[in-house]
Amino acid sequence: MRKRLSLLLLALMPLTLFAKIWKPQEVPMTHLENKFRYVCNPDSILRESTVHYCDSLIRIIEDETGAQFVVVVVESLDGDDPYEFNKELFELHGFGQADKDNGLLLTLATVDRSYFFSTGSGMEGVLPDAITNRMQNAVFVPRLKESDWDGAIRNMVTTVFNYLLGDDEIRAEINSQIEEAEKKDQSKGSSSDDTIPTILFLTAIAGGAFGFAAREKYKNEHKNCPFCRSKHSATRISKKMVEDLENDKATNLEIWKCSKCGNSFPVTFTYLHSDYEGSSSDDDYDSSSSSSSSSSSGGSFGGGSYSGGGSGGRF
C-alpha cells in the first residue's frame, strides 16, 4: 500500500511542479477585453469549441436576466482555497449589477482538483446553495472525476442556463431530474452521470445534429427532446446571433421547446463571421444580442458584491 501511494505521488509530481499557480489579481478577465467573452481559460485547458459554446449561453443569460456569469478554469490556485480565491476575485471585479448583486462565478482548478460556484446575494433566491450543490453533484462532479473538463463545464453552464431562463415548471423538472440522478447514483453506488438528460443533449450536439437536420425539412423543424426523450417533439422558438468580431466568428444560438414536457434547451453552431457577410435573409434572427457596431471592445462589470453564497468542494 505504501509503495503504491509513493508511485502515485511520483506520477502527480510533474503536474504540481509545472502547474501555473494563479492569484486572483493575475487572472485575465476576458470580458474586459471582449464584451462577448465570459470564460477565462488562460492555461488553455478547455477546447475553443467549449469556450465559444459557454460564452454564447452566458451572453444570453446576461441579455435576458441581467446576471453576469464568469467562468474561470486554471490549473492551480494560490493558497489552494477555491472559496477564498472566488471571494477575492469577486470583490476585485464586482461581478453583477451593484443594485442587484446578481453576479455568478464558477472557478475550477484542475491540478488542485477543487472548484467553487459563488453567487451574489441577489441570486441566492433563484439559485440557493442547496440547488447549486445538487447541480454540481449531478452534472459537474462526475465529469470532473473523469478529468473531462470540457464536459463538466458545458454541463454546469447548460444547467444554469436552463434554470435561470426557464419558468417554474422547467425548474421543477430540472430538480426532478437531479433527484432521479441522485437516486440512481445511490442505488448503483457509483457517480456515473450517463443517465442525466443534459449529457444526452451534449452528445447530440457532438454527433453533428446540424448535418443530419439539413437532410430533411421535417428533421430541420423538429428535434428529439433530451429531457423526456420524445421523438421529434421539440420545435425552435427563437434564434439569436452573437458575433465575436475579434476572432472573426459568429455563433447562432437557437432555443428549442418540447411540446411534450415543456422543457427548453439551447443548440449552438459557430461559424466564421465572414460567412454572414452578404447574407440578407436572416429576418427571423433576433439581432438584439449581437454587436450593433463594428467594434468588439471590452465589456464591464457592474460593481456587484459577494455575500459568501455558493457551494464547492474537491473531487
Secondary structure as GFF3:
##gff-version 3
##sequence-region A 1 315
A	DSSP	alpha_helix	2	18	.	.	.	ID=ss1
A	DSSP	beta_strand	21	22	.	.	.	ID=ss2
A	DSSP	three_ten_helix	24	26	.	.	.	ID=ss3
A	DSSP	alpha_helix	30	33	.	.	.	ID=ss4
A	DSSP	beta_strand	39	40	.	.	.	ID=ss5
A	DSSP	alpha_helix	48	65	.	.	.	ID=ss6
A	DSSP	beta_strand	68	74	.	.	.	ID=ss7
A	DSSP	beta_strand	76	77	.	.	.	ID=ss8
A	DSSP	alpha_helix	82	93	.	.	.	ID=ss9
A	DSSP	beta_strand	103	109	.	.	.	ID=ss10
A	DSSP	beta_strand	114	119	.	.	.	ID=ss11
A	DSSP	three_ten_helix	121	123	.	.	.	ID=ss12
A	DSSP	alpha_helix	129	135	.	.	.	ID=ss13
A	DSSP	pi_helix	136	140	.	.	.	ID=ss14
A	DSSP	alpha_helix	141	145	.	.	.	ID=ss15
A	DSSP	alpha_helix	149	165	.	.	.	ID=ss16
A	DSSP	alpha_helix	168	188	.	.	.	ID=ss17
A	DSSP	alpha_helix	197	206	.	.	.	ID=ss18
A	DSSP	alpha_helix	209	213	.	.	.	ID=ss19
A	DSSP	alpha_helix	217	221	.	.	.	ID=ss20
A	DSSP	beta_strand	234	244	.	.	.	ID=ss21
A	DSSP	three_ten_helix	245	247	.	.	.	ID=ss22
A	DSSP	beta_strand	249	258	.	.	.	ID=ss23
A	DSSP	beta_strand	264	272	.	.	.	ID=ss24
A	DSSP	three_ten_helix	273	276	.	.	.	ID=ss25
A	DSSP	three_ten_helix	287	289	.	.	.	ID=ss26
A	DSSP	beta_strand	309	314	.	.	.	ID=ss27
###
